[in-house]
């Protein structure tokens, strides 16, 4: 869960205005069928149904289980009276009970973009690493060459040069070393995702850790709190910056932002039944150099 306010993302703290919760249902449950849904929709329906294949109705506003229905058309499902009232004001009042050309009730799902993000299907594929990893040997040199190409124009360049000349040699060496390392880490990040630049999630529970976008603000083991049950939390997945393009929040100067979001969850998978357990999320931003 994320706040849509850009100002919240400038607040101090490792996670920003973000919360993550884990919910694990047994294979046999009252919400989802234990068998995967068919790839093709049922015969006679042009579009996807708003009911799960198991028959459970979903709230038209938030997509959660919707035990209540509209008293007029008996078609629109809701999780509670608040979302029913919101949907009624946002357009269901006009569409309720209307029939489409084919005789079916109009059942278009409204766009509640004021507080919900758009929804998409996620395609899952294993990562295929290139066989030739010799390029890694040239990362540092490539990063240095890239930094040489960066030139500041006019007055800004003169101001920067004057500031650098006022620093002692030891400080200059430390700055150069830091910038080179930052370039190297960011270059490695870009090369790793180059095969699938549109990827939005990287999942690898308990295995290889996340790929970082910067050498700054990387958590140590002590920074990851244990679960409430006492077990350690381990890396499960990370959310990539490419997701921001799909969330339609890229207004200049008003956008929510991150470099990567890393989620750590209980190693023992504690908890039973239909309950939500809070886990830990770490927000890393791009460095100024990147």
C-alpha positions in Angstrom: 0.0 0.0 0.0 1.3 3.4 -1.0 0.4 7.0 -0.4 -0.2 8.9 -3.7 1.2 12.2 -2.3 4.6 13.1 -3.7 5.5 15.0 -0.6 5.4 11.9 1.6 8.2 10.3 -0.5 10.6 13.0 0.7 10.0 12.1 4.4 13.0 10.5 6.2 12.9 6.8 7.0 13.8 3.5 5.2 10.3 2.7 3.8 8.7 6.1 3.1 4.9 6.1 3.0 4.7 2.4 2.1 3.3 -0.6 3.9 3.4 -4.3 2.9 1.2 -7.1 4.2 1.3 -10.9 3.7 -1.8 -13.0 3.4 -1.5 -16.8 2.8 -4.6 -18.8 2.1 -4.6 -22.6 2.1 -5.2 -24.2 -1.3 -8.8 -25.1 -0.3 -10.5 -21.9 0.9 -13.8 -20.0 0.6 -12.5 -17.3 -1.8 -10.5 -19.0 -4.6 -10.9 -22.3 -6.5 -8.0 -24.7 -5.8 -7.7 -25.2 -9.6 -6.2 -22.5 -11.8 -8.7 -20.7 -14.1 -8.9 -21.6 -17.8 -6.8 -19.6 -20.2 -9.9 -18.7 -22.3 -13.1 -17.0 -21.1 -16.2 -19.2 -20.9 -18.3 -19.5 -24.1 -20.7 -16.6 -24.8 -18.8 -13.9 -22.9 -16.8 -11.4 -24.9 -14.9 -9.9 -21.9 -13.6 -11.0 -18.5 -16.2 -11.7 -15.8 -16.2 -9.7 -12.7 -16.7 -12.9 -10.7 -13.9 -15.3 -9.9 -14.1 -18.7 -11.6 -15.0 -20.1 -8.2 -18.1 -17.9 -8.1 -17.0 -15.4 -5.5 -18.1 -11.8 -6.3 -15.6 -9.0 -6.2 -16.2 -5.4 -5.1 -16.4 -3.1 -8.1 -14.3 -0.5 -6.4 -11.4 -2.2 -4.7 -11.5 -5.8 -6.0 -11.8 -7.4 -2.6 -14.5 -10.0 -1.7 -17.9 -8.4 -2.3 -20.6 -10.1 -0.2 -23.1 -7.2 -0.7 -24.9 -6.3 -3.9 -26.8 -3.4 -5.3 -30.4 -3.6 -4.2 -31.6 -2.4 -7.5 -29.8 -4.4 -10.2 -28.5 -7.2 -8.0 -25.4 -7.4 -10.2 -22.9 -4.9 -8.8 -21.0 -6.4 -5.8 -19.4 -4.4 -3.0 -17.2 -5.0 0.1 -19.3 -2.6 2.2 -21.6 0.4 2.2 -18.8 3.0 1.8 -17.6 1.6 -1.6 -21.2 1.1 -2.7 -22.0 4.8 -2.0 -18.8 5.9 -3.8 -19.6 3.8 -6.9 -23.2 5.1 -7.0 -22.0 8.7 -7.1 -19.2 7.9 -9.6 -21.6 6.5 -12.3 -23.4 3.3 -11.2 -26.5 5.5 -10.6 -26.7 6.1 -14.4 -25.7 2.6 -15.5 -27.7 0.6 -12.9 -30.1 -1.8 -14.7 -29.3 -0.6 -18.2 -29.0 -3.2 -21.0 -26.3 -3.4 -23.6 -27.0 -4.1 -27.3 -26.7 -7.8 -26.7 -29.3 -7.8 -24.0 -26.9 -8.1 -21.1 -26.8 -5.7 -18.2 -24.3 -2.9 -18.5 -21.5 -4.0 -16.1 -18.6 -1.7 -17.0 -16.2 -1.4 -14.1 -15.6 2.3 -13.2 -12.2 3.9 -13.1 -11.6 5.1 -9.5 -8.3 6.8 -10.2 -8.5 9.2 -7.4 -7.3 6.6 -4.9 -6.8 3.4 -6.9 -3.9 2.5 -9.3 -4.8 1.0 -12.7 -4.8 -2.8 -12.7 -2.9 -5.1 -15.1 -2.1 -8.7 -15.6 1.5 -9.7 -14.6 3.4 -12.1 -16.8 5.9 -14.3 -15.0 9.0 -15.6 -16.7 12.4 -17.0 -15.3 15.3 -14.7 -15.8 17.8 -15.8 -18.5 21.3 -14.5 -17.8 23.7 -14.1 -20.7 26.4 -16.8 -20.9 29.2 -14.3 -21.5 29.8 -12.3 -18.3 33.1 -10.8 -19.4 31.4 -7.5 -19.6 31.4 -7.3 -15.8 35.2 -6.9 -15.9 34.9 -3.7 -17.8 32.2 -2.2 -15.6 34.5 0.0 -13.6 36.4 1.2 -16.7 33.1 1.9 -18.5 31.8 3.8 -15.6 34.9 6.0 -15.5 34.7 6.6 -19.3 31.0 7.6 -18.9 31.9 10.1 -16.2 34.5 11.7 -18.4 31.8 12.5 -21.0 29.8 14.5 -18.6 30.6 18.2 -19.0 29.0 21.1 -17.2 28.1 24.1 -19.5 29.0 27.7 -19.0 28.8 29.3 -15.6 27.8 26.1 -13.8 30.9 24.4 -14.9 33.1 27.3 -13.8 31.4 27.3 -10.4 31.9 23.5 -9.9 35.6 23.8 -10.9 36.2 26.6 -8.5 34.6 24.6 -5.7 36.7 21.5 -6.5 39.9 23.5 -6.5 39.2 24.7 -3.0 39.2 21.1 -1.7 42.3 19.2 -0.5 43.7 16.2 -2.4 42.5 13.6 0.1 38.9 14.9 -0.2 39.1 15.0 -4.0 40.3 11.3 -4.0 37.4 10.3 -1.8 34.8 12.0 -4.0 36.3 10.5 -7.1 36.3 7.0 -5.6 32.7 7.4 -4.4 31.4 8.6 -7.8 33.2 5.8 -9.6 31.7 3.2 -7.3 28.2 4.7 -7.7 28.6 4.6 -11.5 29.6 1.0 -11.3 26.6 -0.1 -9.2 24.2 1.8 -11.4 25.8 0.4 -14.6 25.5 -3.1 -13.2 21.8 -2.5 -12.4 21.1 -1.3 -16.0 23.0 -4.2 -17.5 21.1 -6.8 -15.4 17.7 -5.5 -16.5 18.6 -4.8 -20.1 17.3 -8.1 -21.3 13.8 -7.3 -20.0 13.7 -3.5 -19.6 9.9 -3.5 -18.8 10.2 -5.8 -15.8 8.3 -4.5 -12.8 9.0 -7.2 -10.2 12.0 -9.5 -9.4 11.1 -12.5 -7.3 13.6 -14.7 -5.6 12.6 -15.7 -2.1 15.5 -16.7 0.1 17.9 -16.8 -2.8 19.9 -14.2 -4.6 19.4 -10.8 -3.0 18.0 -7.7 -4.7 19.9 -5.7 -7.3 20.5 -2.2 -6.0 20.3 1.0 -8.0 22.8 2.8 -5.8 25.5 2.2 -3.3 23.8 4.4 -0.8 21.1 3.4 1.7 21.6 -0.4 1.4 20.3 -2.1 4.5 22.5 -4.2 6.7 21.2 -7.3 8.4 20.6 -5.4 11.7 18.3 -3.0 9.8 15.8 -5.7 8.8 13.6 -6.3 11.9 12.6 -9.8 12.8 9.0 -10.9 12.4 6.6 -10.7 15.3 6.9 -14.4 15.7 10.7 -14.0 16.3 11.9 -15.5 13.0 14.2 -13.6 10.7 12.9 -11.9 7.7 14.4 -12.8 4.3 14.4 -11.1 0.9 11.4 -12.2 -1.2 10.9 -9.8 -4.1 11.7 -6.2 -5.2 9.6 -3.7 -7.1 11.3 -2.0 -10.0 11.1 1.7 -11.0 9.6 0.8 -14.3 6.3 0.2 -12.5 6.0 4.0 -12.1 5.3 4.3 -15.8 2.3 2.1 -15.6 0.8 3.6 -12.5 0.2 6.9 -14.3 1.8 9.0 -11.5 4.6 10.5 -13.5 3.5 14.2 -13.3 6.7 16.3 -13.3 7.5 17.5 -9.8 4.4 15.9 -8.3 5.2 12.2 -8.8 5.7 9.5 -6.3 9.1 8.0 -6.9 11.6 5.3 -5.9 14.7 3.6 -7.2 13.6 0.1 -6.0 11.3 -1.2 -3.3 12.6 -4.4 -1.5 10.3 -6.6 0.5 11.5 -8.9 3.3 9.1 -11.5 4.7 9.0 -14.0 7.6 11.4 -17.0 6.9 9.0 -19.3 8.8 5.8 -18.2 7.0 4.1 -17.7 10.3 0.3 -17.1 10.6 -2.8 -19.2 10.0 -6.2 -18.5 8.6 -7.5 -15.4 6.7 -5.4 -12.7 8.4 -3.0 -10.1 7.1 0.5 -9.9 8.7 2.7 -6.8 8.2 6.1 -7.4 6.7 9.0 -5.1 6.0 9.7 -2.9 3.0 12.9 -1.0 2.2 12.8 2.0 -0.2 16.0 2.9 -2.0 16.2 6.0 -4.2 18.5 6.7 -7.1 21.7 8.5 -6.2 22.2 12.1 -7.3 24.8 10.9 -9.7 22.6 8.4 -11.4 
